[in-house]
Amino acid sequence: MLFHKITSTTFGIGYIGKGAGTAAAAVTCLVWYFVHPGAFNFIPALVITCLITLLGIWSGNVVEAIWGKDHNRVVIDEVAGMCITLLWVPVTLTNVLIGLLLFRLFDIFKPLFIRKLEDLPGGWGVMFDDVLAGVYANIMLQVIIRFIIH
């Protein structure tokens, strides 16, 4: 049980209360920026992102029995969504910050069927609204990088 609490709260970030999702996404951006091997070596990043997503589904299922459906302490979904946002993106400070902004906008406002995914059962519902928010944010970020920034 402790493992799933630590995992789902991303090492306790979820316990900070209001703004925990943004904090988890921001920490993910920092780690991505300083650790990521580069946009063209995406296989390790893709594997880690998939593992985080699967771990989030598993832990989301477990902690839902304790805290209830998609509790605000659970922020591993923001970590996965932020990672998806940054996949295949050149790692620059500008790109990472724009990615953070786009992901949080999609995650908070939940347009384009994102909100519907919250209805999935257990950890699937916890994770997949943020997965789709990350996909949309990634697409928007790719467009911005290719047609506006460069």
C-alpha positions in Angstrom: 0.0 0.0 0.0 2.8 2.4 0.9 4.4 1.8 -2.5 1.2 2.9 -4.3 0.8 6.0 -2.2 4.4 7.0 -2.9 4.0 6.2 -6.6 0.6 7.8 -7.1 1.6 11.0 -5.3 4.9 11.1 -7.2 7.1 10.9 -4.1 4.7 13.0 -2.0 4.1 15.9 -4.4 0.4 15.1 -4.4 0.2 15.9 -0.6 0.9 19.6 -1.1 -2.7 20.2 -1.9 -3.9 22.9 -4.3 -1.6 23.1 -7.3 -0.2 19.6 -6.8 -0.9 18.7 -10.5 1.0 21.7 -11.7 3.8 21.1 -9.3 4.1 17.5 -10.5 4.1 18.6 -14.2 6.7 21.3 -13.4 9.0 18.8 -11.6 8.6 16.5 -14.6 9.7 19.3 -16.9 12.8 20.0 -14.7 13.8 16.3 -14.7 13.1 16.0 -18.5 15.2 19.1 -19.2 18.2 18.1 -17.2 18.1 14.3 -17.7 16.6 13.7 -21.2 19.2 12.3 -23.6 17.9 14.4 -26.5 14.9 14.6 -28.9 16.4 12.2 -31.4 17.1 9.5 -28.8 13.5 9.0 -27.9 13.4 5.3 -27.3 14.4 5.5 -23.6 12.0 8.4 -23.0 9.2 6.5 -24.7 9.9 3.3 -22.6 10.0 5.3 -19.4 6.8 7.2 -20.3 5.0 3.9 -21.0 6.2 2.5 -17.7 5.1 5.5 -15.8 1.7 5.2 -17.4 1.3 1.5 -16.6 2.5 2.2 -13.0 -0.1 5.0 -12.8 -2.9 2.6 -13.9 -1.8 0.0 -11.3 -1.4 2.5 -8.4 -4.5 4.4 -9.4 -6.5 1.2 -9.1 -5.0 0.5 -5.6 -5.4 4.0 -4.1 -8.9 4.5 -5.5 -10.0 2.0 -2.9 -8.6 4.2 -0.1 -9.0 7.8 -1.3 -11.9 7.5 -3.8 -12.1 8.1 -7.6 -9.3 10.2 -9.1 -8.3 11.9 -5.8 -6.3 15.1 -6.1 -3.4 13.5 -4.3 -2.8 11.3 -7.3 -0.5 13.2 -9.6 1.4 10.4 -11.5 -1.2 11.1 -14.3 0.2 14.6 -14.7 3.8 13.1 -14.8 2.8 10.7 -17.6 0.9 13.4 -19.5 3.8 15.8 -19.3 6.2 13.2 -20.5 3.9 12.5 -23.5 3.8 16.2 -24.2 7.6 16.3 -24.5 8.1 13.2 -26.6 9.8 13.8 -29.9 10.3 17.5 -29.0 13.8 19.1 -29.1 14.7 19.8 -25.5 15.1 23.5 -25.1 13.9 25.7 -22.2 11.4 27.4 -24.5 9.9 24.2 -25.8 9.6 22.6 -22.3 7.9 25.8 -20.9 5.5 26.0 -23.8 4.8 22.3 -23.4 4.0 22.8 -19.7 1.6 25.6 -20.5 -0.1 23.6 -23.2 -0.4 20.4 -21.2 -1.8 22.2 -18.1 -4.4 24.1 -20.4 -5.6 20.8 -21.9 -5.5 19.0 -18.5 -7.5 21.7 -16.7 -10.1 22.6 -19.4 -10.4 19.0 -20.8 -11.7 19.8 -24.3 -12.0 17.4 -27.2 -13.2 14.2 -25.4 -10.6 14.5 -22.6 -13.2 14.7 -19.9 -15.0 11.6 -21.2 -12.0 9.5 -20.5 -12.3 10.2 -16.8 -15.3 7.9 -16.8 -13.1 4.9 -17.5 -12.9 2.6 -14.5 -10.1 2.8 -11.8 -6.6 3.7 -12.8 -7.6 3.8 -16.5 -9.8 6.8 -15.9 -7.2 8.4 -13.7 -4.5 8.1 -16.3 -6.1 8.4 -19.7 -7.6 11.9 -19.5 -4.0 13.1 -18.9 -2.6 10.8 -21.6 -5.0 12.4 -24.2 -4.2 15.9 -22.8 -0.5 15.0 -23.4 -1.2 13.9 -26.9 -3.1 17.0 -27.8 -0.4 19.2 -26.1 2.3 17.4 -28.0 0.6 17.9 -31.4 0.1 21.6 -30.6 3.7 21.9 -29.5 5.0 20.2 -32.6 3.0 22.7 -34.7 4.3 25.7 -32.7 7.9 24.5 -33.0 7.7 23.9 -36.8 5.6 26.8 -37.9 6.0 29.6 -35.3 9.3 29.2 -33.3 11.5 28.0 -36.2 
